[in-house]
Amino acid sequence: MNDLSRRGFVAGTGGAIAALVLHGCGDDEPSVPDGNTGVPAGVTEVTLDVAFVQSQLAGRAVKLRAYGGVLPGPTITTHPGDLLRIRVRNRLPEYDSSAWEEDVKVLGHVVGMNVPHELNTTNIHVHGMEVIPHLFEPIGTSNPEAPMIAIGPGQEKTYDFALPPDHPSGLYWYHPHRHGSTAVQVVNGMAGMIVVKGPIDEVPEIAAARDILLAVHDLGLFPSASSPDLWEYDPPQNAMWNPFTGESTIIDPSGGAGAPASSGFSASDYPLRLFLLNGQPFFEEEHNPEVGKTQFPIGKQLEAPRFTVRPGEVVRFRMLNACSDNLLPVVVDEHTMYLLAIDGVNFLETKAVPYVEGAQFGQEQVLLPPAGRAEFLIQASAEPGVYAIRQLFHGTDVQFFASAEKVIAEIVVAGNAVAMGLPGELPTPSRYYPLTTGIDPAARRDVVFNINFDAATVKNKVVGGDFTVNGELYDETSVTFQPKLDTVEEWTLSVEHDAGAAPEGHPFHLHENSFEVVEIGGKAVSPVELRDTVWIPPMEKVVIRVRFKEFPGKTVFHCHILPHEDAGMMQNILVVT
């Protein structure tokens, strides 16, 4: 496929509201969008215009925020040692956050910044990539009080990322990360994939396989107040969606309910949610208004995208969970999954994971938290037929809202059989091997994700709950930890919920550094997995080891349920020399 590889791409819109380009809709094999023009070798240049776009999805008119008028955003391909230059141009209109200024005055700087705000102000994060810290101004800053980068409507910013020569080759992605607007923008369409090509791609059996990208993402939608039959997500400032009543209301800083609103900031439930693969809807959910069942959205399977393979053919799938909050326990029906990599870093050898007939949650072949990625091979069955790539059901004991089983895609095995091989040993990712086994950690730290909905003690009266790390709401101008460059630390991650909040799992993400997952729920992980995002099961502990290898500066870790992040479940760290 063509891609943004050592070349340039300008994704323009040509207007305030453009027509959305959906790649793969109606095709036999849906793909992700791409494009190219020439620039010097060793440089990848990308211009991403952010604007509202309109289209039809699952028989409905929708208005979304998108990169360059395509859904998902254009795929970027680069290489270890390359310079990746991304220019972000914000073509969104002004958004009225004047009421948020009153929130900050009444609630104070820290609590107020955790009220969603400035929904059309953006920036960009290259998720999982081993590059200079880039969330704060200026890029790479070590100032603990540095503000977060904010690209307002009508503004633009260029980011230069020099990839280290030993950067792992694998799947990454990009999305906005401006605190207060991240969730709305991502669940409204703003996400794209990054492929770093390298040694793993030169393994003969892998090079011989078709390379198929699978971007799974969700869209949260409300009926438009201004256009009949249009679905969008553009809540007014301080509007909050109550999933138990199915209503949106303007909330004042004291927690008082004001005027009704057409839509509101949501923690995960929406009047309508679409799940898409490479821009093509495969499942839809509607809010469940029945008392006692609001945590079980009403789901409907749509026609799943299809990929045709020949019996015996080996195909490489690279799957991204770009959902704002949905956990993906994934199986491929009646096929062994040959795992190559998690979160962009490959294993030392192919990991064969058999399919379990009638698999339920906990028996998945791979578990992808929000923001997680998996790269795997499938060798098509000798038996022609249709085989599903599916997400298993998980209930309210896993996440606050249950998630129905979904057929993400279908593999159609047909045609003449072919003989193809599977790899065994894989190239060693030199950036992370040898592992940190035997190194005494320079520090041991605890990270506890917590939610408090107790009305008597909640500080954030607008959101109606406090989403904290170690009991603290996010503060843009403070630093929690100061790890030292080129040292190893051991962190214990856990989840605790106060009164009024049922236990649920959370995905932990650390910027700029992959980490070794060594223990989950008291059980050793073997082989050790290198991840940048890991699922913390409810009321269990996850132990990770982090080597802060190369990049000093101010960065963050957070819960990657994006509404939780915007409401305060994030902290800054400062890597010092």
C-alpha positions as CSV (number, residue, x, y, z in Angstrom):
1,M,0.0,0.0,0.0
2,N,1.0,3.6,-0.5
3,D,1.9,5.4,2.7
4,L,3.5,8.5,4.2
5,S,7.0,7.0,4.0
6,R,10.0,9.4,4.0
7,R,7.8,11.7,2.1
8,G,5.3,14.5,2.7
9,F,1.6,14.6,2.9
10,V,-0.7,17.6,3.2
11,A,-4.2,16.7,4.5
12,G,-6.4,19.6,3.7
13,T,-10.1,20.3,4.0
14,G,-10.9,23.2,1.8
15,G,-13.6,24.6,4.0
16,A,-15.0,25.0,7.5
17,I,-17.0,21.8,7.2
18,A,-15.7,19.3,4.6
19,A,-17.0,15.9,3.4
20,L,-15.5,13.0,5.3
21,V,-13.6,10.5,3.3
22,L,-14.2,7.0,4.6
23,H,-11.7,4.5,3.4
24,G,-12.8,0.9,2.9
25,C,-16.6,1.5,3.1
26,G,-18.1,-1.0,0.7
27,D,-14.8,-2.5,-0.2
28,D,-13.9,-6.2,0.3
29,E,-10.8,-5.2,2.3
30,P,-11.1,-1.9,4.1
31,S,-7.9,0.0,4.5
32,V,-6.7,3.1,6.4
33,P,-6.1,6.3,4.4
34,D,-2.7,7.4,3.2
35,G,-1.0,9.7,0.7
36,N,2.4,11.0,-0.4
37,T,4.6,13.7,-2.1
38,G,8.4,13.9,-2.2
39,V,10.8,15.1,0.5
40,P,14.4,14.2,1.2
41,A,15.2,10.6,2.2
42,G,15.3,10.1,5.9
43,V,12.6,12.7,6.5
44,T,8.9,12.1,6.9
45,E,6.8,15.3,6.7
46,V,3.1,15.3,7.5
47,T,0.7,18.2,7.6
48,L,-2.6,17.4,9.5
49,D,-5.5,19.9,9.2
50,V,-8.0,19.5,12.0
51,A,-11.6,20.5,11.0
52,F,-15.2,19.5,11.2
53,V,-16.3,17.1,8.5
54,Q,-19.7,15.6,7.6
55,S,-20.6,12.2,6.2
56,Q,-23.0,9.2,6.4
57,L,-22.2,6.4,8.8
58,A,-24.5,3.4,9.5
59,G,-27.3,5.2,7.7
60,R,-27.0,8.4,9.7
61,A,-25.7,11.9,9.0
62,V,-22.7,12.7,11.2
63,K,-20.5,15.7,12.0
64,L,-17.1,14.8,13.3
65,R,-13.7,16.4,14.0
66,A,-11.1,14.7,11.8
67,Y,-7.5,14.9,10.6
68,G,-7.5,16.0,6.9
69,G,-11.0,14.9,6.2
70,V,-10.3,11.2,6.6
71,L,-11.4,8.6,9.2
72,P,-9.1,7.4,10.7
73,G,-6.4,10.0,10.1
74,P,-3.7,9.2,7.4
75,T,-1.3,6.5,8.3
76,I,2.3,7.7,8.8
77,T,5.2,5.4,7.9
78,T,8.7,6.2,9.1
79,H,12.0,4.4,10.2
80,P,14.5,4.2,13.0
81,G,16.9,7.1,12.7
82,D,14.5,9.2,10.6
83,L,13.2,12.7,11.3
84,L,9.4,12.8,11.6
85,R,8.0,16.3,11.2
86,I,4.3,16.8,11.9
87,R,2.6,20.1,11.3
88,V,-0.8,20.5,13.0
89,R,-3.1,23.2,11.6
90,N,-6.3,23.8,13.6
91,R,-9.2,24.7,11.4
92,L,-11.8,24.2,14.0
93,P,-14.0,27.2,15.0
94,E,-13.8,29.1,18.3
95,Y,-15.4,27.4,21.3
96,D,-17.0,29.4,24.1
97,S,-15.4,28.4,27.4
98,S,-16.2,31.6,29.2
99,A,-18.2,29.6,31.8
100,W,-15.0,27.6,32.6
101,E,-13.2,30.7,33.7
102,E,-15.8,31.0,36.4
103,D,-15.2,27.4,37.4
104,V,-11.6,28.1,37.9
105,K,-12.4,31.2,40.0
106,V,-14.8,29.3,42.3
107,L,-13.1,25.9,42.4
108,G,-9.5,27.0,42.2
109,H,-6.8,26.3,39.7
110,V,-6.3,22.6,40.3
111,V,-9.9,21.5,40.5
112,G,-11.0,23.9,37.7
113,M,-8.5,22.6,35.2
114,N,-10.2,19.2,35.5
115,V,-13.5,20.4,34.2
116,P,-13.6,19.6,30.4
117,H,-13.0,22.9,28.5
118,E,-11.8,24.5,25.3
119,L,-13.0,21.6,23.2
120,N,-11.6,23.0,19.9
121,T,-8.1,23.6,21.3
122,T,-5.7,20.8,20.4
123,N,-2.2,19.4,20.2
124,I,-0.7,16.1,19.2
125,H,0.9,13.1,21.0
126,V,2.7,10.3,19.1
127,H,1.7,7.5,21.4
128,G,4.3,4.9,22.4
129,M,7.1,6.4,20.4
130,E,10.5,6.8,21.9
131,V,11.0,10.5,21.2
132,I,11.5,13.8,22.9
133,P,8.8,14.7,25.5
134,H,6.3,16.8,23.5
135,L,3.3,17.6,25.7
136,F,4.6,20.9,27.2
137,E,5.8,24.2,25.9
138,P,8.5,24.3,24.7
139,I,9.0,20.8,23.4
140,G,11.5,18.9,25.6
141,T,11.2,21.4,28.5
142,S,12.4,20.5,32.0
143,N,10.5,23.4,33.6
144,P,8.2,21.8,36.1
145,E,5.7,24.6,35.7
146,A,5.7,24.5,31.9
147,P,2.2,24.8,30.4
148,M,0.7,22.2,28.1
149,I,0.9,23.0,24.4
150,A,-2.3,24.5,23.1
151,I,-3.0,25.0,19.4
152,G,-6.1,27.2,19.4
153,P,-8.5,27.6,16.5
154,G,-6.7,29.3,13.6
155,Q,-3.3,28.4,15.0
156,E,-0.7,25.8,13.9
157,K,2.5,24.2,15.3
158,T,5.3,22.0,13.9
159,Y,6.7,19.1,15.8
160,D,10.2,17.6,15.0
161,F,10.7,14.1,16.3
162,A,14.2,12.5,15.8
163,L,13.7,8.8,16.1
164,P,16.7,7.0,17.8
165,P,18.6,4.6,15.5
166,D,17.5,1.7,17.8
167,H,13.8,2.7,17.9
168,P,11.6,-0.4,18.0
169,S,9.9,-1.2,14.7
170,G,6.2,-1.7,15.1
171,L,2.8,-0.1,15.4
172,Y,2.2,3.3,17.1
173,W,-0.5,6.0,16.8
174,Y,-1.2,9.7,17.1
175,H,-4.0,11.6,18.8
176,P,-4.7,14.9,20.5
177,H,-3.7,15.3,24.2
178,R,-4.7,18.8,25.3
179,H,-6.0,18.4,28.8
180,G,-9.7,19.2,28.9
181,S,-10.5,18.4,25.3
182,T,-8.7,15.0,24.6
183,A,-11.7,12.7,25.2
184,V,-14.2,14.7,23.0
185,Q,-11.7,15.0,20.2
186,V,-10.6,11.4,20.1
187,V,-14.2,10.0,20.4
188,N,-15.2,12.4,17.7
189,G,-12.7,11.0,15.2
190,M,-9.2,12.4,15.8
191,A,-6.8,9.4,15.7
192,G,-4.3,7.9,13.2
193,M,-1.7,5.1,12.9
194,I,2.1,5.3,12.8
195,V,4.1,2.4,11.4
196,V,7.9,2.3,12.2
197,K,9.5,0.0,9.6
198,G,12.6,-1.9,10.7
199,P,14.2,-5.3,11.4
200,I,11.0,-7.1,12.2
201,D,9.8,-6.4,8.7
202,E,12.8,-8.1,7.2
203,V,12.1,-11.5,8.7
204,P,11.5,-13.6,5.5
205,E,8.2,-15.2,6.7
206,I,6.9,-11.8,7.8
207,A,8.1,-10.0,4.7
208,A,6.2,-12.6,2.6
209,A,2.9,-12.0,4.5
210,R,0.3,-9.4,3.5
211,D,0.4,-6.5,6.0
212,I,-3.1,-5.5,7.1
213,L,-3.7,-2.6,9.5
214,L,-6.8,-2.7,11.8
215,A,-7.7,0.6,13.5
216,V,-10.6,-0.1,15.9
217,H,-12.1,3.1,17.2
218,D,-15.4,4.5,18.6
219,L,-17.5,7.6,18.0
220,G,-19.7,9.0,20.7
221,L,-22.7,10.9,19.3
222,F,-25.7,13.1,20.3
223,P,-28.6,14.4,18.3
224,S,-27.7,17.9,17.0
225,A,-29.6,20.8,18.5
226,S,-29.4,22.8,15.3
227,S,-29.7,20.3,12.4
228,P,-32.5,17.7,12.3
229,D,-31.3,14.1,11.7
230,L,-27.6,15.1,12.3
231,W,-25.5,13.4,15.0
232,E,-22.5,15.1,16.5
233,Y,-20.6,15.6,19.8
234,D,-20.2,19.3,20.5
235,P,-21.4,19.8,24.1
236,P,-21.6,23.4,25.5
237,Q,-19.3,24.3,28.3
238,N,-20.2,22.7,31.7
239,A,-22.8,20.4,30.1
240,M,-22.7,17.0,31.6
241,W,-24.5,13.8,30.4
242,N,-26.1,11.7,33.1
243,P,-26.3,8.1,31.9
244,F,-28.8,7.2,34.6
245,T,-31.4,9.8,33.5
246,G,-30.3,10.0,29.8
247,E,-30.2,13.8,30.0
248,S,-27.6,16.6,29.6
249,T,-27.6,19.5,32.0
250,I,-25.4,22.7,32.5
251,I,-23.8,22.3,35.9
252,D,-22.5,25.3,37.9
253,P,-19.3,25.3,40.0
254,S,-21.3,24.4,43.1
255,G,-22.8,21.4,41.5
256,G,-26.2,23.0,40.9
257,A,-28.2,22.0,37.9
258,G,-29.1,24.7,35.4
259,A,-30.6,24.7,31.9
260,P,-30.9,21.4,29.9
261,A,-28.4,20.9,27.1
262,S,-28.5,19.1,23.8
263,S,-25.4,17.1,24.7
264,G,-22.9,16.8,27.6
265,F,-19.5,15.5,28.5
266,S,-19.7,11.8,29.1
267,A,-17.6,9.2,30.9
268,S,-18.4,6.5,28.4
269,D,-22.1,6.2,27.6
270,Y,-23.8,8.1,24.7
271,P,-27.2,8.2,23.1
272,L,-25.4,6.6,20.1
273,R,-22.0,5.0,19.9
274,L,-20.5,3.6,16.7
275,F,-17.6,1.2,16.7
276,L,-15.5,1.3,13.5
277,L,-12.8,-0.6,11.8
278,N,-10.7,1.5,9.5
279,G,-13.6,4.0,9.3
280,Q,-16.3,1.4,8.6
281,P,-19.0,0.9,11.3
282,F,-19.2,-2.7,12.5
283,F,-21.3,-2.3,15.7
284,E,-23.6,0.3,17.2
285,E,-24.8,1.0,20.7
286,E,-27.7,3.0,22.0
287,H,-28.2,4.3,25.5
288,N,-30.4,2.0,27.6
289,P,-33.1,4.0,29.4
290,E,-34.5,1.1,31.3
291,V,-34.0,1.6,35.1
292,G,-31.5,-0.8,36.5
293,K,-30.0,-1.6,33.0
294,T,-28.4,1.7,32.0
295,Q,-25.0,0.1,32.4
296,F,-25.9,-2.3,29.6
297,P,-26.2,-0.4,26.3
298,I,-28.4,-1.7,23.6
299,G,-26.1,-3.2,21.0
300,K,-26.6,-4.1,17.4
301,Q,-24.1,-6.0,15.2
302,L,-23.6,-4.4,11.8
303,E,-22.1,-6.0,8.7
304,A,-18.5,-6.6,9.5
305,P,-15.6,-5.8,7.1
306,R,-14.2,-8.8,5.3
307,F,-10.7,-9.9,4.4
308,T,-10.2,-12.7,1.9
309,V,-7.3,-15.1,2.3
310,R,-6.3,-18.4,0.7
311,P,-6.1,-21.7,2.6
312,G,-2.7,-21.9,4.2
313,E,-1.9,-18.2,3.5
314,V,-0.1,-16.4,6.3
315,V,-1.4,-12.8,6.9
316,R,0.0,-10.2,9.2
317,F,-2.5,-8.1,11.2
318,R,-1.6,-5.0,13.2
319,M,-4.4,-4.0,15.5
320,L,-4.9,-0.7,17.3
321,N,-7.5,-0.2,20.0
322,A,-8.1,3.6,19.6
323,C,-11.3,3.5,21.6
324,S,-11.8,6.2,24.2
325,D,-12.5,3.6,26.9
326,N,-13.5,0.2,25.6
327,L,-11.3,-2.8,26.6
328,L,-10.8,-5.3,23.7
329,P,-10.3,-9.0,24.6
330,V,-9.7,-10.4,21.1
331,V,-9.9,-13.9,19.6
332,V,-9.8,-15.2,16.0
333,D,-12.2,-18.0,15.6
334,E,-10.7,-21.5,15.1
335,H,-7.2,-20.1,14.5
336,T,-4.0,-20.0,16.5
337,M,-2.8,-16.4,16.9
338,Y,1.0,-16.0,16.4
339,L,1.8,-12.9,18.4
340,L,4.8,-10.9,17.1
341,A,4.6,-7.7,19.2
342,I,2.7,-5.8,21.8
343,D,2.7,-1.9,21.8
344,G,5.4,-1.8,19.0
345,V,8.0,-3.9,20.6
346,N,8.4,-7.5,19.3
347,F,9.0,-10.7,21.3
348,L,12.2,-12.6,21.0
349,E,10.3,-15.4,19.3
350,T,6.8,-15.9,17.9
351,K,4.3,-16.6,20.7
352,A,1.6,-19.1,19.6
353,V,-1.7,-18.5,21.4
354,P,-4.3,-21.2,20.6
355,Y,-8.0,-20.5,20.2
356,V,-10.3,-21.7,23.0
357,E,-13.7,-23.0,21.7
358,G,-16.4,-20.9,23.3
359,A,-13.9,-18.5,24.8
360,Q,-15.1,-16.1,27.5
361,F,-13.4,-13.1,29.0
362,G,-10.0,-14.2,30.5
363,Q,-9.6,-16.8,27.6
364,E,-8.8,-14.2,24.9
365,Q,-5.8,-14.6,22.7
366,V,-4.7,-11.0,23.3
367,L,-6.1,-8.3,25.6
368,L,-5.9,-4.8,24.2
369,P,-6.6,-1.9,26.7
370,P,-7.6,1.4,25.2
371,A,-4.5,2.6,23.3
372,G,-3.0,-0.9,23.2
373,R,-1.7,-2.5,20.0
374,A,-1.0,-6.1,18.9
375,E,0.8,-7.4,15.8
376,F,0.1,-11.1,15.0
377,L,0.1,-13.6,12.2
378,I,-2.8,-15.9,11.2
379,Q,-2.3,-18.9,9.0
380,A,-5.6,-19.5,7.3
381,S,-7.3,-22.7,7.9
382,A,-7.2,-25.4,5.2
383,E,-11.0,-25.5,5.5
384,P,-12.7,-22.7,3.5
385,G,-15.2,-20.7,5.4
386,V,-15.8,-17.4,7.3
387,Y,-14.0,-16.9,10.6
388,A,-14.6,-13.9,12.9
389,I,-12.1,-11.6,14.6
390,R,-14.2,-10.8,17.6
391,Q,-14.2,-8.9,20.9
392,L,-15.4,-11.0,23.8
393,F,-18.2,-9.8,26.1
394,H,-17.1,-8.3,29.4
395,G,-19.5,-7.1,32.2
396,T,-19.7,-4.5,34.9
397,D,-17.2,-6.4,37.0
398,V,-14.6,-5.4,34.5
399,Q,-15.6,-1.8,33.4
400,F,-18.4,0.5,34.6
401,F,-20.4,-0.2,31.5
402,A,-20.7,-3.7,30.1
403,S,-19.3,-4.3,26.6
404,A,-21.2,-6.6,24.3
405,E,-19.5,-9.3,22.1
406,K,-18.7,-7.8,18.7
407,V,-17.6,-9.2,15.4
408,I,-14.8,-6.7,14.4
409,A,-14.1,-8.3,11.1
410,E,-14.4,-11.5,9.2
411,I,-11.7,-13.6,7.5
412,V,-13.0,-15.3,4.4
413,V,-10.9,-18.4,3.5
414,A,-11.3,-19.2,-0.2
415,G,-9.4,-20.0,-3.3
416,N,-6.4,-22.3,-4.1
417,A,-4.3,-23.3,-1.1
418,V,-0.8,-22.0,-0.7
419,A,2.2,-23.1,1.4
420,M,3.7,-20.4,3.6
421,G,5.9,-20.6,6.6
422,L,5.8,-19.1,10.1
423,P,8.8,-17.4,11.8
424,G,10.4,-18.7,15.0
425,E,13.1,-16.5,16.3
426,L,12.6,-12.7,15.9
427,P,15.1,-9.9,15.9
428,T,16.2,-8.6,19.3
429,P,14.8,-5.1,20.1
430,S,18.2,-3.8,21.2
431,R,16.8,-0.7,22.9
432,Y,15.3,-2.9,25.6
433,Y,17.5,-6.0,25.8
434,P,19.0,-7.2,27.9
435,L,16.0,-6.7,30.3
436,T,16.4,-5.1,33.7
437,T,16.4,-8.4,35.6
438,G,19.0,-8.3,38.3
439,I,19.2,-4.5,38.4
440,D,18.4,-3.1,41.8
441,P,15.7,-0.4,41.2
442,A,16.8,3.2,42.0
443,A,13.3,3.8,43.4
444,R,10.1,1.9,44.1
445,R,6.8,3.8,43.7
446,D,3.1,3.2,44.1
447,V,0.6,4.5,41.6
448,V,-3.1,4.2,42.7
449,F,-6.0,5.1,40.4
450,N,-9.0,6.2,42.4
451,I,-12.6,7.5,41.7
452,N,-14.7,9.2,44.3
453,F,-18.5,9.9,43.7
454,D,-19.3,10.6,47.3
455,A,-21.3,13.9,47.0
456,A,-20.2,15.0,50.5
457,T,-16.5,14.9,49.7
458,V,-16.2,15.4,45.9
459,K,-14.2,18.5,45.0
460,N,-15.1,18.7,41.3
461,K,-18.7,19.6,41.6
462,V,-19.1,20.2,37.9
463,V,-18.0,16.7,36.8
464,G,-19.7,15.2,39.9
465,G,-16.7,13.0,40.7
466,D,-13.0,13.1,41.5
467,F,-10.7,11.1,39.2
468,T,-7.4,11.0,40.9
469,V,-3.9,9.4,41.0
470,N,-2.7,8.8,44.6
471,G,-5.6,10.8,45.8
472,E,-4.6,13.9,43.8
473,L,-6.3,15.6,40.9
474,Y,-4.2,16.6,37.9
475,D,-2.2,19.9,38.3
476,E,-0.6,21.1,35.1
477,T,2.1,23.1,37.0
478,S,3.3,20.5,39.5
479,V,5.4,17.3,39.3
480,T,4.7,14.1,41.2
481,F,7.9,12.0,40.6
482,Q,11.4,12.9,39.5
483,P,13.1,9.8,38.2
484,K,16.7,10.0,37.1
485,L,17.8,9.5,33.6
486,D,19.3,6.1,32.8
487,T,18.0,4.5,35.9
488,V,15.5,1.7,36.5
489,E,12.5,2.1,38.7
490,E,9.8,-0.4,39.9
491,W,6.3,0.8,40.0
492,T,3.3,-1.0,41.6
493,L,0.0,0.0,39.9
494,S,-3.4,-0.5,41.5
495,V,-7.0,0.6,41.5
496,E,-9.0,1.7,44.6
497,H,-12.5,3.2,44.5
498,D,-14.1,5.2,47.2
499,A,-17.8,5.2,48.3
500,G,-20.2,5.6,45.4
501,A,-17.9,4.1,42.8
502,A,-18.0,0.5,41.8
503,P,-14.5,-1.1,41.2
504,E,-13.5,-1.2,37.5
505,G,-10.2,-1.7,35.7
506,H,-8.1,1.1,34.3
507,P,-5.4,1.3,31.5
508,F,-2.1,2.8,32.7
509,H,0.0,4.7,30.1
510,L,3.5,6.2,30.4
511,H,4.7,8.6,27.8
512,E,8.0,8.2,25.9
513,N,9.1,5.0,27.7
514,S,8.1,1.4,27.3
515,F,8.2,-0.7,30.5
516,E,8.5,-4.3,31.4
517,V,5.3,-5.9,32.8
518,V,6.7,-8.4,35.3
519,E,3.6,-9.3,37.4
520,I,-0.2,-9.1,37.2
521,G,-2.4,-10.0,40.2
522,G,0.5,-11.6,42.0
523,K,1.4,-13.9,39.0
524,A,4.7,-13.5,37.0
525,V,4.3,-12.5,33.4
526,S,6.3,-14.9,31.2
527,P,7.7,-14.0,28.8
528,V,8.0,-10.5,30.1
529,E,6.0,-8.1,28.0
530,L,7.2,-4.7,26.9
531,R,4.3,-2.3,26.8
532,D,3.5,1.4,27.0
533,T,-0.1,0.8,28.1
534,V,-1.2,-2.0,30.5
535,W,-4.6,-2.9,31.9
536,I,-4.9,-2.9,35.7
537,P,-7.7,-5.3,36.6
538,P,-10.2,-4.2,39.3
539,M,-8.7,-4.5,42.8
540,E,-5.5,-6.2,41.6
541,K,-1.9,-5.0,41.3
542,V,0.4,-4.8,38.3
543,V,4.2,-4.5,38.8
544,I,6.3,-2.8,36.1
545,R,9.9,-1.9,35.7
546,V,10.9,1.2,33.8
547,R,14.3,2.2,32.4
548,F,14.3,6.0,31.7
549,K,16.8,5.5,28.9
550,E,17.3,8.6,26.9
551,F,15.0,11.6,27.2
552,P,15.0,14.1,30.1
553,G,12.2,16.5,30.6
554,K,8.6,17.0,31.8
555,T,6.1,14.3,30.7
556,V,3.1,12.4,32.1
557,F,1.5,9.1,33.0
558,H,-2.3,8.6,33.2
559,C,-5.4,6.5,32.8
560,H,-6.1,6.0,29.1
561,I,-9.9,5.9,29.6
562,L,-9.8,9.4,28.1
563,P,-12.8,10.9,30.0
564,H,-11.0,9.9,33.2
565,E,-7.8,11.6,32.1
566,D,-9.6,14.8,31.2
567,A,-11.3,14.8,34.6
568,G,-8.0,14.5,36.6
569,M,-6.6,10.9,36.4
570,M,-3.1,12.0,35.2
571,Q,0.1,13.2,36.8
572,N,3.3,14.9,35.6
573,I,6.8,13.5,36.1
574,L,10.1,15.2,35.5
575,V,13.0,13.0,34.3
576,V,16.2,14.7,35.5
577,T,19.8,14.2,34.6
